[in-house]
């Protein structure tokens, strides 16, 4: 039997297969509100057979958006538009998850097709925040350092957004702690130079993530999983390491986190990253040895590559990004390649492979 098409139950949620649509920003919202693009984008992947669809980084606060086009959950008004899409996904056999995010010092940026540069406050941008007064890139304005009250507000924003995600019907919440965004900025010594209880030692640098995880779990249903996406390494001397990621996973297991989504990089603008097929699978494999569930992500593009990752015990789920952008129906084609028995949408049965 294909591992890729075997179900996986985490707490009270069962995924029909191990293919996950990785959260990928669409930069197509207005004031945080979902639109028809999001329905088409996410709905087509549910029809295409993915087991889990994780919505893009969704701002827990307006100043936590990467760009003005990010989805948001800082207001109850955002819930209805998301609920409509979530309902469609569940009606077609997939599970809907959401990535809750705060961009920190990397917020206030133009959309990628508009250059992606930091936006001036006089041209649609806003003041960014961070653990320390260190901009992401030379030439960017310095972020405002979060004081104790600001940190409490961030934690409260994640908690409130998780409550709204529950109201919208999402079954899985992922805390975004990767790619140089706010929580990752606290984890890494490169971006965190604090001398209070949120800086310095490993225990202090992970404190914000642990407190966010506790806050999210406090409002998230017991039967529904919580994931955390991390950057397993900064690829830079003096930065966050895979060894620390393994230690972090040991801690997160005791704070209601069910799976670690193992990505990497994003916190150092000129880091040299050794891109290649499955280049981050090693991180998933290392973290999985702690006993926590993990996912592999990064240049996974074929059914047999994904199958091997799972069958060799290197991950429990496979997150696919660009490949699912290219082909929303990848899971249906992969099932045919691996001789797995899956159900096609009845509207598409005339195109299903004959056996």
Phi and psi in degrees as GROMACS dihedral restraints (atoms count N, CA, C in turn):
[ dihedral_restraints ]
;  ai    aj    ak    al  type     phi  dphi    fc
    3     4     5     6     1   -66.6    20    10
    4     5     6     7     1   129.1    20    10
    6     7     8     9     1   -66.5    20    10
    7     8     9    10     1   -37.2    20    10
    9    10    11    12     1   -61.6    20    10
   10    11    12    13     1   -31.1    20    10
   12    13    14    15     1  -108.3    20    10
   13    14    15    16     1    20.6    20    10
   15    16    17    18     1   -89.5    20    10
   16    17    18    19     1   143.3    20    10
   18    19    20    21     1   -71.4    20    10
   19    20    21    22     1   158.7    20    10
   21    22    23    24     1  -136.3    20    10
   22    23    24    25     1   127.0    20    10
   24    25    26    27     1  -105.8    20    10
   25    26    27    28     1   124.8    20    10
   27    28    29    30     1  -121.0    20    10
   28    29    30    31     1   118.8    20    10
   30    31    32    33     1    53.2    20    10
   31    32    33    34     1  -118.9    20    10
   33    34    35    36     1  -104.7    20    10
   34    35    36    37     1    15.1    20    10
   36    37    38    39     1  -114.8    20    10
   37    38    39    40     1   127.0    20    10
   39    40    41    42     1  -110.4    20    10
   40    41    42    43     1   126.5    20    10
   42    43    44    45     1   -93.7    20    10
   43    44    45    46     1   136.7    20    10
   45    46    47    48     1   -70.6    20    10
   46    47    48    49     1   -22.4    20    10
   48    49    50    51     1  -155.9    20    10
   49    50    51    52     1  -179.1    20    10
   51    52    53    54     1   -98.5    20    10
   52    53    54    55     1    11.7    20    10
   54    55    56    57     1   -89.8    20    10
   55    56    57    58     1   122.5    20    10
   57    58    59    60     1  -119.1    20    10
   58    59    60    61     1   132.4    20    10
   60    61    62    63     1   -77.1    20    10
   61    62    63    64     1   114.0    20    10
   63    64    65    66     1   -66.7    20    10
   64    65    66    67     1   143.7    20    10
   66    67    68    69     1   -62.8    20    10
   67    68    69    70     1   123.8    20    10
   69    70    71    72     1  -135.5    20    10
   70    71    72    73     1   119.1    20    10
   72    73    74    75     1   -59.4    20    10
   73    74    75    76     1   137.1    20    10
   75    76    77    78     1  -106.0    20    10
   76    77    78    79     1   -17.0    20    10
   78    79    80    81     1    51.6    20    10
   79    80    81    82     1    38.9    20    10
   81    82    83    84     1  -124.0    20    10
   82    83    84    85     1    11.6    20    10
   84    85    86    87     1   -89.9    20    10
   85    86    87    88     1   159.8    20    10
   87    88    89    90     1  -120.1    20    10
   88    89    90    91     1   119.8    20    10
   90    91    92    93     1    54.1    20    10
   91    92    93    94     1    31.6    20    10
   93    94    95    96     1    88.4    20    10
   94    95    96    97     1    -6.8    20    10
   96    97    98    99     1   -85.4    20    10
   97    98    99   100     1   135.2    20    10
   99   100   101   102     1   -68.3    20    10
  100   101   102   103     1   153.0    20    10
  102   103   104   105     1  -134.5    20    10
  103   104   105   106     1  -173.2    20    10
  105   106   107   108     1   -60.9    20    10
  106   107   108   109     1   -30.6    20    10
  108   109   110   111     1   -57.8    20    10
  109   110   111   112     1   -44.0    20    10
  111   112   113   114     1   -66.5    20    10
  112   113   114   115     1   -38.7    20    10
  114   115   116   117     1   -60.6    20    10
  115   116   117   118     1   -46.8    20    10
  117   118   119   120     1   -66.5    20    10
  118   119   120   121     1   -44.6    20    10
  120   121   122   123     1   -61.4    20    10
  121   122   123   124     1   -54.7    20    10
  123   124   125   126     1   -76.9    20    10
  124   125   126   127     1   -37.6    20    10
  126   127   128   129     1   -63.0    20    10
  127   128   129   130     1   -37.7    20    10
  129   130   131   132     1   -67.0    20    10
  130   131   132   133     1   -29.7    20    10
  132   133   134   135     1   -75.1    20    10
  133   134   135   136     1   -29.1    20    10
  135   136   137   138     1   -67.9    20    10
  136   137   138   139     1   -46.1    20    10
  138   139   140   141     1   -60.9    20    10
  139   140   141   142     1   -34.3    20    10
  141   142   143   144     1   -74.4    20    10
  142   143   144   145     1    -6.7    20    10
  144   145   146   147     1   105.1    20    10
  145   146   147   148     1     3.9    20    10
  147   148   149   150     1   -61.1    20    10
  148   149   150   151     1   149.7    20    10
  150   151   152   153     1   -79.8    20    10
  151   152   153   154     1   -40.4    20    10
  153   154   155   156     1  -136.5    20    10
  154   155   156   157     1   135.8    20    10
  156   157   158   159     1  -120.7    20    10
  157   158   159   160     1   114.3    20    10
  159   160   161   162     1  -102.1    20    10
  160   161   162   163     1   118.6    20    10
  162   163   164   165     1   -63.0    20    10
  163   164   165   166     1   153.8    20    10
  165   166   167   168     1   -55.6    20    10
  166   167   168   169     1   165.0    20    10
  168   169   170   171     1   -49.8    20    10
  169   170   171   172     1   118.0    20    10
  171   172   173   174     1  -114.7    20    10
  172   173   174   175     1   120.6    20    10
  174   175   176   177     1   -65.2    20    10
  175   176   177   178     1   128.1    20    10
  177   178   179   180     1   -83.5    20    10
  178   179   180   181     1   -10.2    20    10
  180   181   182   183     1  -151.6    20    10
  181   182   183   184     1   152.4    20    10
  183   184   185   186     1   -55.9    20    10
  184   185   186   187     1   -41.1    20    10
  186   187   188   189     1   -79.6    20    10
  187   188   189   190     1    -2.3    20    10
  189   190   191   192     1   -92.1    20    10
  190   191   192   193     1     2.7    20    10
  192   193   194   195     1   -75.9    20    10
  193   194   195   196     1   145.0    20    10
  195   196   197   198     1   -67.7    20    10
  196   197   198   199     1   -44.6    20    10
  198   199   200   201     1  -139.2    20    10
  199   200   201   202     1   167.7    20    10
  201   202   203   204     1   -63.5    20    10
  202   203   204   205     1   -14.4    20    10
  204   205   206   207     1   -93.4    20    10
  205   206   207   208     1     6.8    20    10
  207   208   209   210     1   -74.3    20    10
  208   209   210   211     1   149.4    20    10
  210   211   212   213     1   -64.2    20    10
  211   212   213   214     1   154.8    20    10
  213   214   215   216     1  -137.5    20    10
  214   215   216   217     1   155.4    20    10
  216   217   218   219     1  -139.6    20    10
  217   218   219   220     1    38.2    20    10
  219   220   221   222     1   -91.4    20    10
  220   221   222   223     1    -2.3    20    10
  222   223   224   225     1  -136.0    20    10
  223   224   225   226     1   145.4    20    10
  225   226   227   228     1   -60.7    20    10
  226   227   228   229     1   -23.9    20    10
  228   229   230   231     1   -65.9    20    10
  229   230   231   232     1   -19.4    20    10
  231   232   233   234     1   -78.4    20    10
  232   233   234   235     1   -15.3    20    10
  234   235   236   237     1   -66.2    20    10
  235   236   237   238     1   -46.7    20    10
  237   238   239   240     1   -60.1    20    10
  238   239   240   241     1   -42.5    20    10
  240   241   242   243     1   -64.3    20    10
  241   242   243   244     1   -36.0    20    10
  243   244   245   246     1   -74.0    20    10
  244   245   246   247     1   -38.4    20    10
  246   247   248   249     1   -58.6    20    10
  247   248   249   250     1   -38.5    20    10
  249   250   251   252     1   -61.2    20    10
  250   251   252   253     1   -42.1    20    10
  252   253   254   255     1   -72.3    20    10
  253   254   255   256     1   -42.3    20    10
  255   256   257   258     1   -58.8    20    10
  256   257   258   259     1   -43.4    20    10
  258   259   260   261     1   -60.9    20    10
  259   260   261   262     1   -41.9    20    10
  261   262   263   264     1   -62.7    20    10
  262   263   264   265     1   -44.0    20    10
  264   265   266   267     1   -60.0    20    10
  265   266   267   268     1   -47.4    20    10
  267   268   269   270     1   -67.0    20    10
  268   269   270   271     1   -34.1    20    10
  270   271   272   273     1   -63.9    20    10
  271   272   273   274     1   -21.8    20    10
  273   274   275   276     1  -110.0    20    10
  274   275   276   277     1    23.7    20    10
  276   277   278   279     1    90.2    20    10
  277   278   279   280     1    -7.2    20    10
  279   280   281   282     1   -94.0    20    10
  280   281   282   283     1   169.5    20    10
  282   283   284   285     1  -109.5    20    10
  283   284   285   286     1   137.4    20    10
  285   286   287   288     1   -98.8    20    10
  286   287   288   289     1   128.7    20    10
  288   289   290   291     1  -123.7    20    10
  289   290   291   292     1   166.5    20    10
  291   292   293   294     1  -138.0    20    10
  292   293   294   295     1   141.9    20    10
  294   295   296   297     1   -98.9    20    10
  295   296   297   298     1   115.8    20    10
  297   298   299   300     1   -90.2    20    10
  298   299   300   301     1   131.0    20    10
  300   301   302   303     1  -144.7    20    10
  301   302   303   304     1   153.1    20    10
  303   304   305   306     1  -137.7    20    10
  304   305   306   307     1   122.2    20    10
  306   307   308   309     1   -79.8    20    10
  307   308   309   310     1   -12.3    20    10
  309   310   311   312     1    57.7    20    10
  310   311   312   313     1  -131.6    20    10
  312   313   314   315     1   -71.4    20    10
  313   314   315   316     1   -13.4    20    10
  315   316   317   318     1   -94.2    20    10
  316   317   318   319     1    10.7    20    10
  318   319   320   321     1   -77.6    20    10
  319   320   321   322     1  -178.6    20    10
  321   322   323   324     1    58.3    20    10
  322   323   324   325     1    47.0    20    10
  324   325   326   327     1  -114.6    20    10
  325   326   327   328     1   150.6    20    10
  327   328   329   330     1   -69.1    20    10
  328   329   330   331     1   155.5    20    10
  330   331   332   333     1   -63.6    20    10
  331   332   333   334     1   151.8    20    10
  333   334   335   336     1   -53.2    20    10
  334   335   336   337     1   -41.6    20    10
  336   337   338   339     1   -76.8    20    10
  337   338   339   340     1    -2.1    20    10
  339   340   341   342     1  -108.8    20    10
  340   341   342   343     1    14.3    20    10
  342   343   344   345     1   110.2    20    10
  343   344   345   346     1   -26.6    20    10
  345   346   347   348     1    73.3    20    10
  346   347   348   349     1     3.8    20    10
  348   349   350   351     1   -77.4    20    10
  349   350   351   352     1   160.7    20    10
  351   352   353   354     1   -62.1    20    10
  352   353   354   355     1   133.2    20    10
  354   355   356   357     1   -84.8    20    10
  355   356   357   358     1   135.5    20    10
  357   358   359   360     1   -68.0    20    10
  358   359   360   361     1   146.2    20    10
  360   361   362   363     1   -62.2    20    10
  361   362   363   364     1   -21.5    20    10
  363   364   365   366     1   -88.5    20    10
  364   365   366   367     1    -1.1    20    10
  366   367   368   369     1  -133.2    20    10
  367   368   369   370     1    47.9    20    10
  369   370   371   372     1    90.9    20    10
  370   371   372   373     1     0.0    20    10
  372   373   374   375     1   -93.0    20    10
  373   374   375   376     1  -176.7    20    10
  375   376   377   378     1  -152.7    20    10
  376   377   378   379     1   166.1    20    10
  378   379   380   381     1   -69.8    20    10
  379   380   381   382     1   126.4    20    10
  381   382   383   384     1   -88.5    20    10
  382   383   384   385     1   163.8    20    10
  384   385   386   387     1  -129.1    20    10
  385   386   387   388     1   159.1    20    10
  387   388   389   390     1  -164.2    20    10
  388   389   390   391     1   171.6    20    10
  390   391   392   393     1   -69.0    20    10
  391   392   393   394     1   -30.0    20    10
  393   394   395   396     1  -141.2    20    10
  394   395   396   397     1   165.6    20    10
  396   397   398   399     1   -85.3    20    10
  397   398   399   400     1    61.4    20    10
  399   400   401   402     1  -128.4    20    10
  400   401   402   403     1   112.1    20    10
  402   403   404   405     1   -68.4    20    10
  403   404   405   406     1   158.4    20    10
  405   406   407   408     1   -67.3    20    10
  406   407   408   409     1   -43.7    20    10
  408   409   410   411     1  -127.8    20    10
  409   410   411   412     1   151.1    20    10
  411   412   413   414     1   -57.2    20    10
  412   413   414   415     1   137.9    20    10
  414   415   416   417     1    96.4    20    10
  415   416   417   418     1   -16.4    20    10
  417   418   419   420     1   -81.5    20    10
  418   419   420   421     1   151.9    20    10
  420   421   422   423     1   -68.9    20    10
  421   422   423   424     1   150.9    20    10
  423   424   425   426     1   -69.8    20    10
  424   425   426   427     1   141.0    20    10
  426   427   428   429     1   -75.2    20    10
  427   428   429   430     1   159.4    20    10
  429   430   431   432     1   -82.1    20    10
  430   431   432   433     1   130.6    20    10
  432   433   434   435     1   -74.5    20    10
  433   434   435   436     1   128.3    20    10
  435   436   437   438     1   -71.0    20    10
  436   437   438   439     1   126.3    20    10
  438   439   440   441     1   -89.4    20    10
  439   440   441   442     1  -177.0    20    10
  441   442   443   444     1   -60.3    20    10
  442   443   444   445     1   -37.4    20    10
  444   445   446   447     1   -68.1    20    10
  445   446   447   448     1   -39.3    20    10
  447   448   449   450     1   -63.3    20    10
  448   449   450   451     1   -39.4    20    10
  450   451   452   453     1   -65.0    20    10
  451   452   453   454     1   -42.2    20    10
  453   454   455   456     1   -60.1    20    10
  454   455   456   457     1   -38.1    20    10
  456   457   458   459     1   -67.0    20    10
  457   458   459   460     1   -38.2    20    10
  459   460   461   462     1   -62.1    20    10
  460   461   462   463     1   -47.6    20    10
  462   463   464   465     1   -60.8    20    10
  463   464   465   466     1   -43.9    20    10
  465   466   467   468     1   -62.9    20    10
  466   467   468   469     1   -34.2    20    10
  468   469   470   471     1   -67.7    20    10
  469   470   471   472     1   -41.1    20    10
  471   472   473   474     1   -62.7    20    10
  472   473   474   475     1   -43.1    20    10
  474   475   476   477     1   -62.3    20    10
  475   476   477   478     1   -46.8    20    10
  477   478   479   480     1   -64.9    20    10
  478   479   480   481     1   -40.6    20    10
  480   481   482   483     1   -65.2    20    10
  481   482   483   484     1   -37.3    20    10
  483   484   485   486     1   -62.9    20    10
  484   485   486   487     1   -39.7    20    10
  486   487   488   489     1   -62.3    20    10
  487   488   489   490     1   -39.0    20    10
  489   490   491   492     1   -70.6    20    10
  490   491   492   493     1   -35.8    20    10
  492   493   494   495     1   -62.8    20    10
  493   494   495   496     1   -39.3    20    10
  495   496   497   498     1   -60.4    20    10
  496   497   498   499     1   -45.3    20    10
  498   499   500   501     1   -62.8    20    10
  499   500   501   502     1   -31.5    20    10
  501   502   503   504     1   -77.6    20    10
  502   503   504   505     1   -11.3    20    10
  504   505   506   507     1   100.1    20    10
  505   506   507   508     1     3.4    20    10
  507   508   509   510     1   -61.6    20    10
  508   509   510   511     1   144.6    20    10
  510   511   512   513     1  -101.3    20    10
  511   512   513   514     1   -19.0    20    10
  513   514   515   516     1  -135.6    20    10
  514   515   516   517     1   135.2    20    10
  516   517   518   519     1  -115.2    20    10
  517   518   519   520     1   131.6    20    10
  519   520   521   522     1  -114.3    20    10
  520   521   522   523     1   127.7    20    10
  522   523   524   525     1   -87.7    20    10
  523   524   525   526     1   121.3    20    10
  525   526   527   528     1   -81.8    20    10
  526   527   528   529     1   109.0    20    10
  528   529   530   531     1  -124.2    20    10
  529   530   531   532     1    30.3    20    10
  531   532   533   534     1  -129.8    20    10
  532   533   534   535     1   179.7    20    10
  534   535   536   537     1    60.1    20    10
  535   536   537   538     1    26.2    20    10
  537   538   539   540     1    79.5    20    10
  538   539   540   541     1    10.8    20    10
  540   541   542   543     1   -84.6    20    10
  541   542   543   544     1  -179.5    20    10
  543   544   545   546     1   -52.2    20    10
  544   545   546   547     1   -50.8    20    10
  546   547   548   549     1   -65.3    20    10
  547   548   549   550     1   -39.4    20    10
  549   550   551   552     1   -62.5    20    10
  550   551   552   553     1   -37.4    20    10
  552   553   554   555     1   -59.5    20    10
  553   554   555   556     1   -34.8    20    10
  555   556   557   558     1   -72.6    20    10
  556   557   558   559     1   -35.7    20    10
  558   559   560   561     1   -66.6    20    10
  559   560   561   562     1   -38.5    20    10
  561   562   563   564     1   -88.7    20    10
  562   563   564   565     1   130.7    20    10
  564   565   566   567     1   -62.5    20    10
  565   566   567   568     1   -19.2    20    10
  567   568   569   570     1   -68.9    20    10
  568   569   570   571     1   -36.6    20    10
  570   571   572   573     1  -107.4    20    10
  571   572   573   574     1    -9.1    20    10
  573   574   575   576     1  -115.3    20    10
  574   575   576   577     1   104.8    20    10
  576   577   578   579     1  -113.8    20    10
  577   578   579   580     1    24.1    20    10
  579   580   581   582     1   -69.6    20    10
  580   581   582   583     1   157.1    20    10
  582   583   584   585     1  -118.5    20    10
  583   584   585   586     1     7.8    20    10
  585   586   587   588     1   -95.1    20    10
  586   587   588   589     1  -161.6    20    10
  588   589   590   591     1   -71.1    20    10
  589   590   591   592     1    -3.8    20    10
  591   592   593   594     1  -107.8    20    10
  592   593   594   595     1    13.7    20    10
  594   595   596   597     1  -146.0    20    10
  595   596   597   598     1   163.6    20    10
  597   598   599   600     1    96.8    20    10
  598   599   600   601     1   -95.4    20    10
  600   601   602   603     1   -71.9    20    10
  601   602   603   604     1   163.0    20    10
  603   604   605   606     1   -56.5    20    10
  604   605   606   607     1   -46.3    20    10
  606   607   608   609     1   -60.7    20    10
  607   608   609   610     1   -36.6    20    10
  609   610   611   612     1   -73.7    20    10
  610   611   612   613     1   -40.2    20    10
  612   613   614   615     1   -69.6    20    10
  613   614   615   616     1   -27.8    20    10
  615   616   617   618     1   -88.6    20    10
  616   617   618   619     1    -3.4    20    10
  618   619   620   621     1   -58.7    20    10
  619   620   621   622     1   -43.8    20    10
  621   622   623   624     1   -60.4    20    10
  622   623   624   625     1   -46.3    20    10
  624   625   626   627     1   -60.6    20    10
  625   626   627   628     1   -44.1    20    10
  627   628   629   630     1   -61.9    20    10
  628   629   630   631     1   -42.4    20    10
  630   631   632   633     1   -69.4    20    10
  631   632   633   634     1   -35.3    20    10
  633   634   635   636     1   -65.7    20    10
  634   635   636   637     1   -43.7    20    10
  636   637   638   639     1   -59.9    20    10
  637   638   639   640     1   -43.4    20    10
  639   640   641   642     1   -62.9    20    10
  640   641   642   643     1   -41.0    20    10
  642   643   644   645     1   -66.4    20    10
  643   644   645   646     1   -43.9    20    10
  645   646   647   648     1   -63.2    20    10
  646   647   648   649     1   -47.5    20    10
  648   649   650   651     1   -62.7    20    10
  649   650   651   652     1   -29.2    20    10
  651   652   653   654     1   -66.3    20    10
  652   653   654   655     1   -23.0    20    10
  654   655   656   657     1  -114.3    20    10
  655   656   657   658     1    -5.5    20    10
  657   658   659   660     1   -90.6    20    10
  658   659   660   661     1   137.2    20    10
  660   661   662   663     1   -56.5    20    10
  661   662   663   664     1   141.0    20    10
  663   664   665   666     1   -58.3    20    10
  664   665   666   667     1   -33.5    20    10
  666   667   668   669     1   -81.3    20    10
  667   668   669   670     1    -5.0    20    10
  669   670   671   672     1  -106.5    20    10
  670   671   672   673     1   138.2    20    10
  672   673   674   675     1   -76.2    20    10
  673   674   675   676     1   155.6    20    10
  675   676   677   678     1  -119.7    20    10
  676   677   678   679     1   128.0    20    10
  678   679   680   681     1  -107.4    20    10
  679   680   681   682     1   161.0    20    10
  681   682   683   684     1  -133.9    20    10
  682   683   684   685     1   126.5    20    10
  684   685   686   687     1   -92.2    20    10
  685   686   687   688     1   128.3    20    10
  687   688   689   690     1  -122.9    20    10
  688   689   690   691     1   157.0    20    10
  690   691   692   693     1   -93.2    20    10
  691   692   693   694     1   110.8    20    10
  693   694   695   696     1   -65.8    20    10
  694   695   696   697     1   -23.0    20    10
  696   697   698   699     1  -154.8    20    10
  697   698   699   700     1   151.5    20    10
  699   700   701   702     1   -88.6    20    10
  700   701   702   703     1    -6.4    20    10
  702   703   704   705     1    57.5    20    10
  703   704   705   706     1    27.2    20    10
  705   706   707   708     1  -144.1    20    10
  706   707   708   709     1   134.3    20    10
  708   709   710   711     1   -57.8    20    10
  709   710   711   712     1   133.2    20    10
  711   712   713   714     1    87.3    20    10
  712   713   714   715     1     1.5    20    10
  714   715   716   717     1  -101.2    20    10
  715   716   717   718     1  -170.0    20    10
  717   718   719   720     1   -65.5    20    10
  718   719   720   721     1   142.5    20    10
  720   721   722   723     1  -125.2    20    10
  721   722   723   724     1   166.2    20    10
  723   724   725   726     1   -65.7    20    10
  724   725   726   727     1   -32.7    20    10
  726   727   728   729     1   -60.5    20    10
  727   728   729   730     1   -41.3    20    10
  729   730   731   732     1   -69.5    20    10
  730   731   732   733     1   -33.4    20    10
  732   733   734   735     1   -62.6    20    10
  733   734   735   736     1   -40.1    20    10
  735   736   737   738     1   -64.6    20    10
  736   737   738   739     1   -43.7    20    10
  738   739   740   741     1   -62.4    20    10
  739   740   741   742     1   -40.2    20    10
  741   742   743   744     1   -61.9    20    10
  742   743   744   745     1   -42.7    20    10
  744   745   746   747     1   -59.6    20    10
  745   746   747   748     1   -38.9    20    10
  747   748   749   750     1   -60.3    20    10
  748   749   750   751     1   -38.7    20    10
  750   751   752   753     1   -71.8    20    10
  751   752   753   754     1   -45.6    20    10
  753   754   755   756     1   -62.7    20    10
  754   755   756   757     1   -29.8    20    10
  756   757   758   759     1   -56.6    20    10
  757   758   759   760     1   -30.0    20    10
  759   760   761   762     1   -92.9    20    10
  760   761   762   763     1     6.5    20    10
  762   763   764   765     1  -126.8    20    10
  763   764   765   766     1    30.2    20    10
  765   766   767   768     1    81.2    20    10
  766   767   768   769     1     9.5    20    10
  768   769   770   771     1   -89.8    20    10
  769   770   771   772     1   131.0    20    10
  771   772   773   774     1   -99.8    20    10
  772   773   774   775     1   -26.0    20    10
  774   775   776   777     1  -149.5    20    10
  775   776   777   778     1   141.1    20    10
  777   778   779   780     1  -106.8    20    10
  778   779   780   781     1   121.9    20    10
  780   781   782   783     1   -91.7    20    10
  781   782   783   784     1   107.7    20    10
  783   784   785   786     1   -95.5    20    10
  784   785   786   787     1    93.2    20    10
  786   787   788   789     1  -103.0    20    10
  787   788   789   790     1  -160.0    20    10
  789   790   791   792     1  -165.4    20    10
  790   791   792   793     1   163.2    20    10
  792   793   794   795     1    71.9    20    10
  793   794   795   796     1  -172.6    20    10
  795   796   797   798     1    99.8    20    10
  796   797   798   799     1    -9.0    20    10
  798   799   800   801     1  -103.3    20    10
  799   800   801   802     1    -9.7    20    10
  801   802   803   804     1  -126.0    20    10
  802   803   804   805     1   116.8    20    10
  804   805   806   807     1   -63.9    20    10
  805   806   807   808     1   -26.6    20    10
  807   808   809   810     1  -115.5    20    10
  808   809   810   811     1    22.5    20    10
  810   811   812   813     1   -63.4    20    10
  811   812   813   814     1   144.4    20    10
  813   814   815   816     1   -94.9    20    10
  814   815   816   817     1   111.9    20    10
  816   817   818   819     1  -106.8    20    10
  817   818   819   820     1   126.5    20    10
  819   820   821   822     1   -80.8    20    10
  820   821   822   823     1    71.6    20    10
  822   823   824   825     1   -60.8    20    10
  823   824   825   826     1   141.6    20    10
  825   826   827   828     1   178.0    20    10
  826   827   828   829     1   166.4    20    10
  828   829   830   831     1   -53.1    20    10
  829   830   831   832     1   124.1    20    10
  831   832   833   834     1    62.6    20    10
  832   833   834   835     1    28.7    20    10
  834   835   836   837     1   -65.0    20    10
  835   836   837   838     1   -15.4    20    10
  837   838   839   840     1  -104.1    20    10
  838   839   840   841     1     0.9    20    10
  840   841   842   843     1   -61.2    20    10
  841   842   843   844     1   -33.2    20    10
  843   844   845   846     1   -57.2    20    10
  844   845   846   847     1   -33.5    20    10
  846   847   848   849     1   -72.5    20    10
  847   848   849   850     1   -43.2    20    10
  849   850   851   852     1   -59.6    20    10
  850   851   852   853     1   -42.7    20    10
  852   853   854   855     1   -62.9    20    10
  853   854   855   856     1   -43.0    20    10
  855   856   857   858     1   -66.3    20    10
  856   857   858   859     1   -44.9    20    10
  858   859   860   861     1   -68.1    20    10
  859   860   861   862     1   -34.4    20    10
  861   862   863   864     1   -62.7    20    10
  862   863   864   865     1   -25.2    20    10
  864   865   866   867     1   -66.3    20    10
  865   866   867   868     1   -13.2    20    10
  867   868   869   870     1   -76.6    20    10
  868   869   870   871     1   -13.1    20    10
  870   871   872   873     1   101.2    20    10
  871   872   873   874     1    -4.6    20    10
  873   874   875   876     1   -87.3    20    10
  874   875   876   877     1   151.5    20    10
  876   877   878   879     1   -68.6    20    10
  877   878   879   880     1   147.4    20    10
  879   880   881   882     1  -136.6    20    10
  880   881   882   883     1   162.1    20    10
  882   883   884   885     1  -124.7    20    10
  883   884   885   886     1   147.3    20    10
  885   886   887   888     1  -102.7    20    10
  886   887   888   889     1   144.4    20    10
  888   889   890   891     1  -150.1    20    10
  889   890   891   892     1   149.3    20    10
  891   892   893   894     1   116.4    20    10
  892   893   894   895     1   103.8    20    10
  894   895   896   897     1    52.7    20    10
  895   896   897   898     1    45.4    20    10
  897   898   899   900     1  -101.6    20    10
  898   899   900   901     1   114.3    20    10
  900   901   902   903     1  -128.1    20    10
  901   902   903   904     1    -4.7    20    10
  903   904   905   906     1  -134.6    20    10
  904   905   906   907     1   158.4    20    10
  906   907   908   909     1   -64.2    20    10
  907   908   909   910     1   -40.9    20    10
  909   910   911   912     1   -73.3    20    10
  910   911   912   913     1   -33.6    20    10
  912   913   914   915     1   -62.8    20    10
  913   914   915   916     1   -46.2    20    10
  915   916   917   918     1   -64.5    20    10
  916   917   918   919     1   -42.3    20    10
  918   919   920   921     1   -59.7    20    10
  919   920   921   922     1   -42.3    20    10
  921   922   923   924     1   -65.1    20    10
  922   923   924   925     1   -41.1    20    10
  924   925   926   927     1   -56.7    20    10
  925   926   927   928     1   -44.6    20    10
  927   928   929   930     1   -73.8    20    10
  928   929   930   931     1   -46.2    20    10
  930   931   932   933     1   -67.6    20    10
  931   932   933   934     1   -25.4    20    10
  933   934   935   936     1   -88.1    20    10
  934   935   936   937     1     5.1    20    10
  936   937   938   939     1    72.6    20    10
  937   938   939   940     1    28.1    20    10
  939   940   941   942     1   -93.8    20    10
  940   941   942   943     1   -10.8    20    10
  942   943   944   945     1  -167.0    20    10
  943   944   945   946     1   165.3    20    10
  945   946   947   948     1  -104.4    20    10
  946   947   948   949     1   -24.8    20    10
  948   949   950   951     1  -135.0    20    10
  949   950   951   952     1   154.9    20    10
  951   952   953   954     1  -116.4    20    10
  952   953   954   955     1   117.6    20    10
  954   955   956   957     1   -90.6    20    10
  955   956   957   958     1   128.9    20    10
  957   958   959   960     1  -121.6    20    10
  958   959   960   961     1   130.6    20    10
  960   961   962   963     1  -109.1    20    10
  961   962   963   964     1   -86.4    20    10
  963   964   965   966     1   -58.9    20    10
  964   965   966   967     1   -34.9    20    10
  966   967   968   969     1   -64.1    20    10
  967   968   969   970     1   -35.5    20    10
  969   970   971   972     1   -79.2    20    10
  970   971   972   973     1   -19.6    20    10
  972   973   974   975     1   -69.8    20    10
  973   974   975   976     1   -41.0    20    10
  975   976   977   978     1   -69.9    20    10
  976   977   978   979     1   -36.7    20    10
  978   979   980   981     1  -142.4    20    10
  979   980   981   982     1    94.6    20    10
  981   982   983   984     1   -60.1    20    10
  982   983   984   985     1   -19.9    20    10
  984   985   986   987     1  -104.0    20    10
  985   986   987   988     1    20.7    20    10
  987   988   989   990     1   -50.8    20    10
  988   989   990   991     1   -46.4    20    10
  990   991   992   993     1   -58.9    20    10
  991   992   993   994     1   -38.5    20    10
  993   994   995   996     1   -66.1    20    10
  994   995   996   997     1   -40.9    20    10
  996   997   998   999     1   -69.1    20    10
  997   998   999  1000     1   -38.6    20    10
  999  1000  1001  1002     1   -64.3    20    10
 1000  1001  1002  1003     1   -38.5    20    10
 1002  1003  1004  1005     1   -60.5    20    10
 1003  1004  1005  1006     1   -40.8    20    10
 1005  1006  1007  1008     1   -64.2    20    10
 1006  1007  1008  1009     1   -41.8    20    10
 1008  1009  1010  1011     1   -65.6    20    10
 1009  1010  1011  1012     1   -32.9    20    10
 1011  1012  1013  1014     1   -99.1    20    10
 1012  1013  1014  1015     1     8.0    20    10
 1014  1015  1016  1017     1    56.6    20    10
 1015  1016  1017  1018     1    39.7    20    10
 1017  1018  1019  1020     1   -94.9    20    10
 1018  1019  1020  1021     1   146.5    20    10
 1020  1021  1022  1023     1   -94.4    20    10
 1021  1022  1023  1024     1   109.0    20    10
 1023  1024  1025  1026     1  -128.8    20    10
 1024  1025  1026  1027     1   158.7    20    10
 1026  1027  1028  1029     1   -90.4    20    10
 1027  1028  1029  1030     1   130.1    20    10
 1029  1030  1031  1032     1   -88.9    20    10
 1030  1031  1032  1033     1   153.0    20    10
 1032  1033  1034  1035     1   -56.5    20    10
 1033  1034  1035  1036     1   136.6    20    10
 1035  1036  1037  1038     1   -59.9    20    10
 1036  1037  1038  1039     1   -28.5    20    10
 1038  1039  1040  1041     1   -67.7    20    10
 1039  1040  1041  1042     1   -20.5    20    10
 1041  1042  1043  1044     1  -109.4    20    10
 1042  1043  1044  1045     1     8.2    20    10
 1044  1045  1046  1047     1   -58.0    20    10
 1045  1046  1047  1048     1   -30.8    20    10
 1047  1048  1049  1050     1   -65.0    20    10
 1048  1049  1050  1051     1   -17.4    20    10
 1050  1051  1052  1053     1  -100.9    20    10
 1051  1052  1053  1054     1    -3.8    20    10
 1053  1054  1055  1056     1   -68.2    20    10
 1054  1055  1056  1057     1   145.7    20    10
 1056  1057  1058  1059     1   -59.9    20    10
 1057  1058  1059  1060     1   140.0    20    10
 1059  1060  1061  1062     1   -87.6    20    10
 1060  1061  1062  1063     1   136.3    20    10
